[in-house]
Amino acid sequence: MRRNLTLGSLRELGTVGLVAGLCGAYAAILIMTSSILTTLSTESGGAMSLMLGIVAGVFILIALYVGAVVIVNAVDTVISGRLRHIALLRLLGARGRQLRTSVMRGTATVGAVGALTGVVGGTLLTHLARAILVARETLPEAAYRWVDPQLLAAFGAITISATVAGWLGSRRVLQVTPAAALAGAAAYSPAPRKSSVIRVILATLGIVGGLLVLTLGALLGESEPGVGFVLAFFGAAGSGTGLLIGARFVIPRVVATFSRLLGNDPASVVARRNALLDPLRTTRSTMGLVIGVTLVTTFASGMSALRSSVTSWEMDPAQAAQADQALAVTSTILICIIVISAIIAAVGFVSTMSLTVIQRHREIGLLRSLGFTRRQVRTMITKESVALSASAVLFGIVLGLVYGSAGAQALIGGPTEGFVWGMPLTVLLVIAAAGAALVLVASQGPARRAVAVAPVEALRIDA
C-alpha cells in the first residue's frame, strides 16, 4: 500500500520530520558536548564521563517523550482529515491493518530521515563551536572525538520512537469501515463507554494518588530529604501520567473555562465552538504544549525555590553570594537544556493548528458564503489559537509551579522554615511572551491560506 494514498503529501508529515530532526540535533549536541567535557577531564575522567552520560541521557529521554507525544498527535490529526479517503480505500478492498502498516512505514521513513539530518547537523554545529572556542583559546587543544558511538544509539532511539508514535497515532484507521464511504462521511466513532469509564478511573487514581505521594514527599523533606525527594519524583510522575491518561477529559474543560473570555461577537462564538467541538482534537492540539511548558516551569520553579531557601539559611555574605551564584548558573544551564522540549511542543502546536484549518476549508467557505468577512475569519482562527495556546500555557505553568516547589521542598525542606514557592518571574514572563508569539505564528499563516480561497472554490473541496 503506497504511503501517499493513506497520508497524502509529504507536507502533512512535515511535523514528524521536523520533530525528529530537532530531537536528533538536540541529542547530538548533548552527546558531543559531553564527549568534549569528558576529554577535558584528566583527573576524574571515568566519573565525569558517567555523570555527563547520565545527565545527557535523561534530557534526551525527556525530549524523546515530548517528541513522541507530538508525533502521535500529528499523525492522528492527519488521519482525522483523511477518514473519507481511508474509507474509500477500505471500500476498494484495503484492510485496516494494511493501511495502518503503510502509515507506520511512512512515519518511520520520514522520522529516520529527520533524525539522520538532525544528528549530522547537531554534530557539525558542535564541532564548529568547539573550533571557534579553541581558536579563541577558550578551550585547549586536545584529541577530541569527531564521532561518538552514542550518536548511533540516539539515531536508533529517535527512529524507533517515530515508528511507535506513528503506530499509536494511526490506531483510528482500524475504526474506519467501508460503509462510511458509501454514507459519504467518516466521522470518529466515540470511545466505548466501558473504556471511557476505565480511563476515568485510571486517570483519577493517577492524579489523586500522585498528588498525595507528592505531598508526602514534600512533608518528608523536613526530616528525610533523600526519601522525600524520591517520593516527590514518583508523585509528580504518577500525577503527570494520570493527567496524560485523562487528558481528553481534563484539557477540554480547561479550554472551555478560558474560552469564555473570548467575547460574544460572531467570530468569537464560532472560535469557541471550534475550540471545543472535538474534544480529541482539542487535546491533540494542546497536550504537547502543556507538557513542554510544565517541564520548563518545573525546573525554573524548583531552582527558584532552592535559591530562596538557601538565601534564608544562616551563612556569611560571601557563602550566600557564592551559593546563589552557583544555583543561578545551574538554573540557567538546566533551563537552556530543557527548553528544547518546549520548542518541540510548540512546533507540534503550530503544525496541528495549520492542519486543522486546512481540513476545515469547506466549513470556512460556508461561513464566507453566509457573510463572514476576511477579517472575521482571521479573528476566528486567531481567537481559537488564543483559547488553545493560552489554556495550555496557563495550565502548564500551574502544574510546573506545583511540581517544582514541592520537589524543592522535598529536597531541602529540613533547614528551610515553611513552604517556599518558587516564582521565577523572568521565566514566567518569557513563557508568556513566547505564548503570545506562538499565537501569531500558529494563526496568521493558516488564516492567510483560509481567506485566500474563494467561498465557491472552498465549497467545492471534497471533505
ZASELUM-514617 format. One record per residue (C-alpha): residue in one letter; residue number from 1; x, y, z. Coordinates in pm, whole numbers, padded with zeros to 5 digits. Layout:
! residues N
NUMAR;residuo;num;east;north;up
NUMAR;A;NUM;X;Y;Z
...
***
This chain:
! residues 463
NUMAR;residuo;num;east;north;up
NUMAR;M;1;00000;00000;00000
NUMAR;R;2;00155;00330;-00106
NUMAR;R;3;00205;00572;00182
NUMAR;N;4;00070;00878;-00002
NUMAR;L;5;-00269;00709;-00056
NUMAR;T;6;-00317;00695;00319
NUMAR;L;7;-00134;01003;00449
NUMAR;G;8;-00140;01236;00150
NUMAR;S;9;00156;01459;00063
NUMAR;L;10;00489;01472;00243
NUMAR;R;11;00392;01819;00364
NUMAR;E;12;00139;01662;00600
NUMAR;L;13;00420;01459;00758
NUMAR;G;14;00646;01764;00786
NUMAR;T;15;00591;01776;01161
NUMAR;V;16;00726;01423;01201
NUMAR;G;17;01045;01507;01011
NUMAR;L;18;01093;01840;01189
NUMAR;V;19;01041;01696;01537
NUMAR;A;20;01272;01403;01463
NUMAR;G;21;01532;01648;01330
NUMAR;L;22;01510;01866;01641
NUMAR;C;23;01545;01560;01864
NUMAR;G;24;01843;01439;01660
NUMAR;A;25;02020;01775;01672
NUMAR;Y;26;01949;01808;02043
NUMAR;A;27;02080;01458;02117
NUMAR;A;28;02392;01512;01904
NUMAR;I;29;02476;01843;02074
NUMAR;L;30;02433;01693;02423
NUMAR;I;31;02634;01381;02339
NUMAR;M;32;02921;01564;02166
NUMAR;T;33;02935;01834;02435
NUMAR;S;34;02953;01558;02695
NUMAR;S;35;03235;01395;02494
NUMAR;I;36;03428;01725;02478
NUMAR;L;37;03393;01786;02852
NUMAR;T;38;03497;01428;02926
NUMAR;T;39;03809;01473;02714
NUMAR;L;40;03898;01787;02912
NUMAR;S;41;03866;01599;03240
NUMAR;T;42;04201;01443;03323
NUMAR;E;43;04176;01354;03690
NUMAR;S;44;03820;01220;03714
NUMAR;G;45;03758;01115;03358
NUMAR;G;46;03565;00798;03440
NUMAR;A;47;03336;00957;03697
NUMAR;M;48;03288;01267;03482
NUMAR;S;49;03204;01059;03175
NUMAR;L;50;02947;00853;03369
NUMAR;M;51;02783;01159;03525
NUMAR;L;52;02765;01355;03199
NUMAR;G;53;02635;01050;03015
NUMAR;I;54;02354;01003;03268
NUMAR;V;55;02258;01372;03258
NUMAR;A;56;02258;01379;02878
NUMAR;G;57;02060;01055;02863
NUMAR;V;58;01790;01187;03098
NUMAR;F;59;01736;01506;02898
NUMAR;I;60;01739;01317;02568
NUMAR;L;61;01470;01081;02701
NUMAR;I;62;01260;01382;02807
NUMAR;A;63;01287;01530;02457
NUMAR;L;64;01203;01192;02302
NUMAR;Y;65;00895;01164;02523
NUMAR;V;66;00768;01510;02422
NUMAR;G;67;00855;01440;02059
NUMAR;A;68;00666;01111;02066
NUMAR;V;69;00356;01282;02206
NUMAR;V;70;00376;01547;01932
NUMAR;I;71;00421;01286;01656
NUMAR;V;72;00128;01077;01783
NUMAR;N;73;-00093;01386;01779
NUMAR;A;74;00034;01493;01436
NUMAR;V;75;-00034;01154;01276
NUMAR;D;76;-00374;01136;01447
NUMAR;T;77;-00459;01483;01309
NUMAR;V;78;-00357;01387;00955
NUMAR;I;79;-00563;01068;00976
NUMAR;S;80;-00865;01261;01106
NUMAR;G;81;-00860;01480;00796
NUMAR;R;82;-00841;01184;00559
NUMAR;L;83;-01103;00950;00704
NUMAR;R;84;-01320;00974;00392
NUMAR;H;85;-01025;00879;00168
NUMAR;I;86;-00936;00592;00402
NUMAR;A;87;-01297;00473;00393
NUMAR;L;88;-01283;00471;00012
NUMAR;L;89;-00963;00264;00025
NUMAR;R;90;-01140;00021;00259
NUMAR;L;91;-01430;00005;00012
NUMAR;L;92;-01182;-00085;-00265
NUMAR;G;93;-01051;-00379;-00064
NUMAR;A;94;-00774;-00242;00158
NUMAR;R;95;-00762;-00383;00508
NUMAR;G;96;-00735;-00166;00818
NUMAR;R;97;-00411;-00329;00933
NUMAR;Q;98;-00263;-00289;00586
NUMAR;L;99;-00340;00083;00593
NUMAR;R;100;-00201;00116;00943
NUMAR;T;101;00121;-00056;00835
NUMAR;S;102;00160;00191;00548
NUMAR;V;103;00116;00480;00792
NUMAR;M;104;00379;00335;01024
NUMAR;R;105;00625;00284;00737
NUMAR;G;106;00576;00639;00615
NUMAR;T;107;00626;00779;00964
NUMAR;A;108;00933;00563;01018
NUMAR;T;109;01090;00675;00689
NUMAR;V;110;01029;01045;00748
NUMAR;G;111;01140;01010;01111
NUMAR;A;112;01463;00833;01011
NUMAR;V;113;01550;01099;00752
NUMAR;G;114;01477;01376;01001
NUMAR;A;115;01677;01205;01277
NUMAR;L;116;01978;01150;01048
NUMAR;T;117;01969;01512;00932
NUMAR;G;118;01943;01636;01291
NUMAR;V;119;02224;01414;01423
NUMAR;V;120;02460;01518;01143
NUMAR;G;121;02367;01884;01177
NUMAR;G;122;02400;01883;01557
NUMAR;T;123;02738;01710;01538
NUMAR;L;124;02872;01958;01283
NUMAR;L;125;02737;02253;01483
NUMAR;T;126;02908;02126;01799
NUMAR;H;127;03241;02085;01620
NUMAR;L;128;03209;02432;01468
NUMAR;A;129;03151;02581;01815
NUMAR;R;130;03444;02379;01951
NUMAR;A;131;03674;02500;01673
NUMAR;I;132;03579;02863;01743
NUMAR;L;133;03643;02820;02117
NUMAR;V;134;03978;02653;02052
NUMAR;A;135;04078;02933;01812
NUMAR;R;136;03992;03189;02081
NUMAR;E;137;04190;02979;02333
NUMAR;T;138;03881;02935;02547
NUMAR;L;139;03923;02557;02505
NUMAR;P;140;04267;02392;02495
NUMAR;E;141;04394;02185;02207
NUMAR;A;142;04319;01817;02263
NUMAR;A;143;04236;01493;02082
NUMAR;Y;144;03862;01549;02068
NUMAR;R;145;03638;01280;01921
NUMAR;W;146;03477;01361;01588
NUMAR;V;147;03207;01098;01630
NUMAR;D;148;03072;00933;01944
NUMAR;P;149;02922;00581;01932
NUMAR;Q;150;02624;00707;02132
NUMAR;L;151;02512;00904;01823
NUMAR;L;152;02411;00578;01657
NUMAR;A;153;02206;00482;01963
NUMAR;A;154;02038;00825;01957
NUMAR;F;155;01951;00787;01588
NUMAR;G;156;01803;00443;01652
NUMAR;A;157;01604;00563;01953
NUMAR;I;158;01454;00855;01759
NUMAR;T;159;01364;00637;01461
NUMAR;I;160;01203;00375;01683
NUMAR;S;161;01013;00646;01874
NUMAR;A;162;00880;00790;01547
NUMAR;T;163;00777;00442;01430
NUMAR;V;164;00596;00360;01754
NUMAR;A;165;00435;00705;01759
NUMAR;G;166;00312;00652;01403
NUMAR;W;167;00165;00318;01504
NUMAR;L;168;-00014;00473;01803
NUMAR;G;169;-00133;00776;01608
NUMAR;S;170;-00281;00562;01330
NUMAR;R;171;-00493;00340;01553
NUMAR;R;172;-00812;00512;01432
NUMAR;V;173;-00751;00372;01083
NUMAR;L;174;-00884;00042;01216
NUMAR;Q;175;-01215;00207;01311
NUMAR;V;176;-01295;00327;00957
NUMAR;T;177;-01537;00096;00779
NUMAR;P;178;-01616;00062;00405
NUMAR;A;179;-01975;00160;00484
NUMAR;A;180;-01851;00506;00585
NUMAR;A;181;-01752;00575;00223
NUMAR;L;182;-02096;00479;00099
NUMAR;A;183;-02255;00701;00364
NUMAR;G;184;-02047;00997;00242
NUMAR;A;185;-01887;01062;00580
NUMAR;A;186;-01631;00907;00806
NUMAR;A;187;-01653;01064;01145
NUMAR;Y;188;-01484;00942;01453
NUMAR;S;189;-01681;00688;01647
NUMAR;P;190;-01696;00774;02016
NUMAR;A;191;-01500;00560;02255
NUMAR;P;192;-01698;00275;02411
NUMAR;R;193;-01849;00367;02745
NUMAR;K;194;-01664;00086;02921
NUMAR;S;195;-01323;00204;02801
NUMAR;S;196;-01412;00565;02893
NUMAR;V;197;-01504;00460;03247
NUMAR;I;198;-01180;00264;03280
NUMAR;R;199;-00982;00565;03152
NUMAR;V;200;-01154;00796;03401
NUMAR;I;201;-01081;00558;03689
NUMAR;L;202;-00714;00520;03592
NUMAR;A;203;-00676;00895;03542
NUMAR;T;204;-00836;00972;03878
NUMAR;L;205;-00619;00719;04059
NUMAR;G;206;-00308;00856;03891
NUMAR;I;207;-00384;01222;03957
NUMAR;V;208;-00512;01188;04315
NUMAR;G;209;-00262;00920;04415
NUMAR;G;210;00027;01105;04255
NUMAR;L;211;-00059;01433;04429
NUMAR;L;212;-00087;01253;04764
NUMAR;V;213;00256;01094;04716
NUMAR;L;214;00395;01432;04605
NUMAR;T;215;00257;01593;04922
NUMAR;L;216;00401;01311;05137
NUMAR;G;217;00741;01363;04972
NUMAR;A;218;00731;01736;05048
NUMAR;L;219;00643;01662;05413
NUMAR;L;220;00922;01403;05446
NUMAR;G;221;01164;01665;05315
NUMAR;E;222;01158;01813;05667
NUMAR;S;223;01330;01506;05813
NUMAR;E;224;01436;01267;05533
NUMAR;P;225;01532;01476;05226
NUMAR;G;226;01659;01179;05023
NUMAR;V;227;01346;00969;05070
NUMAR;G;228;01124;01275;05034
NUMAR;F;229;01273;01375;04701
NUMAR;V;230;01235;01023;04559
NUMAR;L;231;00870;01016;04670
NUMAR;A;232;00813;01363;04523
NUMAR;F;233;00957;01247;04190
NUMAR;F;234;00731;00942;04175
NUMAR;G;235;00434;01152;04288
NUMAR;A;236;00492;01405;04009
NUMAR;A;237;00540;01124;03758
NUMAR;G;238;00224;00948;03877
NUMAR;S;239;00004;01257;03866
NUMAR;G;240;00150;01355;03529
NUMAR;T;241;00073;01009;03392
NUMAR;G;242;-00280;01037;03527
NUMAR;L;243;-00322;01372;03352
NUMAR;L;244;-00191;01220;03031
NUMAR;I;245;-00438;00929;03054
NUMAR;G;246;-00729;01159;03131
NUMAR;A;247;-00620;01443;02906
NUMAR;R;248;-00928;01410;02684
NUMAR;F;249;-01143;01487;02988
NUMAR;V;250;-00923;01748;03159
NUMAR;I;251;-00786;01961;02873
NUMAR;P;252;-01121;02042;02703
NUMAR;R;253;-01258;02163;03038
NUMAR;V;254;-00957;02389;03088
NUMAR;V;255;-01002;02528;02736
NUMAR;A;256;-01377;02573;02794
NUMAR;T;257;-01308;02776;03109
NUMAR;F;258;-01064;03008;02934
NUMAR;S;259;-01262;03039;02608
NUMAR;R;260;-01543;03216;02795
NUMAR;L;261;-01316;03523;02796
NUMAR;L;262;-01302;03543;02414
NUMAR;G;263;-01614;03758;02381
NUMAR;N;264;-01961;03725;02232
NUMAR;D;265;-01920;03858;01878
NUMAR;P;266;-01986;03610;01592
NUMAR;A;267;-01616;03538;01530
NUMAR;S;268;-01559;03468;01900
NUMAR;V;269;-01864;03243;01926
NUMAR;V;270;-01752;03034;01627
NUMAR;A;271;-01393;03026;01759
NUMAR;R;272;-01516;02898;02097
NUMAR;R;273;-01730;02637;01923
NUMAR;N;274;-01439;02518;01706
NUMAR;A;275;-01204;02501;02005
NUMAR;L;276;-01446;02271;02189
NUMAR;L;277;-01628;02092;01905
NUMAR;D;278;-01398;01789;01901
NUMAR;P;279;-01251;01709;02247
NUMAR;L;280;-00995;01476;02091
NUMAR;R;281;-00876;01746;01850
NUMAR;T;282;-00858;01994;02137
NUMAR;T;283;-00648;01750;02338
NUMAR;R;284;-00420;01669;02043
NUMAR;S;285;-00358;02038;01979
NUMAR;T;286;-00262;02132;02333
NUMAR;M;287;-00126;01829;02517
NUMAR;G;288;00230;01855;02386
NUMAR;L;289;00239;02225;02470
NUMAR;V;290;00115;02156;02825
NUMAR;I;291;00397;01904;02874
NUMAR;G;292;00664;02139;02735
NUMAR;V;293;00557;02437;02946
NUMAR;T;294;00524;02216;03256
NUMAR;L;295;00879;02086;03217
NUMAR;V;296;01033;02432;03175
NUMAR;T;297;00832;02578;03463
NUMAR;T;298;00912;02282;03690
NUMAR;F;299;01287;02327;03652
NUMAR;A;300;01265;02706;03681
NUMAR;S;301;01033;02694;03982
NUMAR;G;302;01239;02428;04157
NUMAR;M;303;01564;02621;04116
NUMAR;S;304;01394;02945;04222
NUMAR;A;305;01263;02778;04538
NUMAR;L;306;01610;02636;04607
NUMAR;R;307;01768;02980;04573
NUMAR;S;308;01508;03137;04803
NUMAR;S;309;01560;02862;05060
NUMAR;V;310;01940;02878;05052
NUMAR;T;311;01943;03256;05097
NUMAR;S;312;01737;03212;05415
NUMAR;W;313;01997;02986;05576
NUMAR;E;314;02246;03113;05831
NUMAR;M;315;02555;03184;05620
NUMAR;D;316;02803;03466;05597
NUMAR;P;317;02756;03706;05300
NUMAR;A;318;03039;03552;05099
NUMAR;Q;319;02899;03199;05129
NUMAR;A;320;02547;03319;05049
NUMAR;A;321;02666;03502;04736
NUMAR;Q;322;02867;03201;04622
NUMAR;A;323;02575;02962;04673
NUMAR;D;324;02333;03196;04497
NUMAR;Q;325;02568;03233;04200
NUMAR;A;326;02616;02855;04172
NUMAR;L;327;02241;02795;04179
NUMAR;A;328;02180;03076;03928
NUMAR;V;329;02430;02926;03682
NUMAR;T;330;02288;02577;03732
NUMAR;S;331;01934;02708;03682
NUMAR;T;332;02028;02883;03357
NUMAR;I;333;02201;02573;03219
NUMAR;L;334;01913;02340;03309
NUMAR;I;335;01650;02572;03162
NUMAR;C;336;01851;02612;02839
NUMAR;I;337;01883;02233;02813
NUMAR;I;338;01516;02161;02880
NUMAR;V;339;01373;02444;02668
NUMAR;I;340;01417;02234;02352
NUMAR;S;341;01129;02019;02476
NUMAR;A;342;00905;02325;02482
NUMAR;I;343;01023;02420;02132
NUMAR;I;344;00935;02071;02005
NUMAR;A;345;00591;02104;02166
NUMAR;A;346;00543;02448;02010
NUMAR;V;347;00627;02307;01666
NUMAR;G;348;00361;02042;01719
NUMAR;F;349;00103;02302;01820
NUMAR;V;350;00169;02520;01516
NUMAR;S;351;00154;02220;01284
NUMAR;T;352;-00167;02086;01436
NUMAR;M;353;-00337;02426;01410
NUMAR;S;354;-00229;02457;01047
NUMAR;L;355;-00356;02108;00958
NUMAR;T;356;-00691;02155;01131
NUMAR;V;357;-00752;02485;00950
NUMAR;I;358;-00661;02326;00616
NUMAR;Q;359;-00902;02042;00688
NUMAR;R;360;-01182;02294;00756
NUMAR;H;361;-01168;02473;00420
NUMAR;R;362;-01522;02367;00341
NUMAR;E;363;-01652;02498;00672
NUMAR;I;364;-01468;02828;00623
NUMAR;G;365;-01607;02857;00271
NUMAR;L;366;-01957;02808;00411
NUMAR;L;367;-01901;03084;00668
NUMAR;R;368;-01775;03316;00393
NUMAR;S;369;-02082;03242;00182
NUMAR;L;370;-02304;03322;00482
NUMAR;G;371;-02149;03668;00519
NUMAR;F;372;-01830;03627;00723
NUMAR;T;373;-01568;03876;00609
NUMAR;R;374;-01197;03800;00566
NUMAR;R;375;-01128;03992;00886
NUMAR;Q;376;-01384;03787;01080
NUMAR;V;377;-01228;03463;00954
NUMAR;R;378;-00883;03580;01063
NUMAR;T;379;-01023;03684;01402
NUMAR;M;380;-01196;03350;01441
NUMAR;I;381;-00879;03150;01374
NUMAR;T;382;-00667;03378;01593
NUMAR;K;383;-00907;03354;01887
NUMAR;E;384;-00926;02978;01853
NUMAR;S;385;-00546;02970;01869
NUMAR;V;386;-00555;03201;02172
NUMAR;A;387;-00805;02977;02351
NUMAR;L;388;-00596;02664;02293
NUMAR;S;389;-00245;02803;02347
NUMAR;A;390;-00327;03027;02643
NUMAR;S;391;-00509;02741;02818
NUMAR;A;392;-00212;02510;02761
NUMAR;V;393;00043;02767;02878
NUMAR;L;394;-00151;02864;03193
NUMAR;F;395;-00226;02503;03283
NUMAR;G;396;00138;02406;03228
NUMAR;I;397;00260;02696;03444
NUMAR;V;398;00030;02596;03732
NUMAR;L;399;00147;02234;03714
NUMAR;G;400;00512;02337;03690
NUMAR;L;401;00490;02566;03992
NUMAR;V;402;00336;02287;04199
NUMAR;Y;403;00586;02021;04087
NUMAR;G;404;00893;02245;04112
NUMAR;S;405;00813;02394;04452
NUMAR;A;406;00714;02058;04602
NUMAR;G;407;01031;01898;04464
NUMAR;A;408;01249;02171;04616
NUMAR;Q;409;01068;02136;04949
NUMAR;A;410;01126;01759;04944
NUMAR;L;411;01497;01813;04874
NUMAR;I;412;01589;02080;05131
NUMAR;G;413;01280;02121;05347
NUMAR;G;414;01466;02047;05672
NUMAR;P;415;01683;02360;05709
NUMAR;T;416;01417;02584;05550
NUMAR;E;417;01136;02735;05754
NUMAR;G;418;00793;02684;05598
NUMAR;F;419;00700;02603;05240
NUMAR;V;420;00876;02812;04976
NUMAR;W;421;00701;02871;04645
NUMAR;G;422;00938;02906;04352
NUMAR;M;423;00816;03201;04145
NUMAR;P;424;01067;03257;03860
NUMAR;L;425;00912;03581;03733
NUMAR;T;426;01161;03627;03449
NUMAR;V;427;01099;03277;03314
NUMAR;L;428;00723;03317;03352
NUMAR;L;429;00733;03645;03157
NUMAR;V;430;00940;03480;02884
NUMAR;I;431;00690;03191;02866
NUMAR;A;432;00401;03439;02839
NUMAR;A;433;00580;03632;02562
NUMAR;A;434;00660;03306;02381
NUMAR;G;435;00294;03206;02412
NUMAR;A;436;00184;03533;02252
NUMAR;A;437;00433;03483;01967
NUMAR;L;438;00313;03127;01929
NUMAR;V;439;-00044;03250;01879
NUMAR;L;440;00069;03476;01594
NUMAR;V;441;00273;03203;01426
NUMAR;A;442;00001;02940;01469
NUMAR;S;443;-00284;03156;01344
NUMAR;Q;444;-00161;03403;01084
NUMAR;G;445;-00030;03152;00829
NUMAR;P;446;-00340;02930;00833
NUMAR;A;447;-00563;03240;00835
NUMAR;R;448;-00397;03377;00521
NUMAR;R;449;-00439;03045;00342
NUMAR;A;450;-00801;03018;00456
NUMAR;V;451;-00910;03360;00329
NUMAR;A;452;-00711;03325;00006
NUMAR;V;453;-00959;03064;-00121
NUMAR;A;454;-01281;03198;-00274
NUMAR;P;455;-01601;03078;-00098
NUMAR;V;456;-01728;02894;-00405
NUMAR;E;457;-01396;02720;-00458
NUMAR;A;458;-01374;02623;-00089
NUMAR;L;459;-01722;02472;-00101
NUMAR;R;460;-01611;02254;-00392
NUMAR;I;461;-01335;02094;-00186
NUMAR;D;462;-01431;01738;-00102
NUMAR;A;463;-01448;01700;00275
***
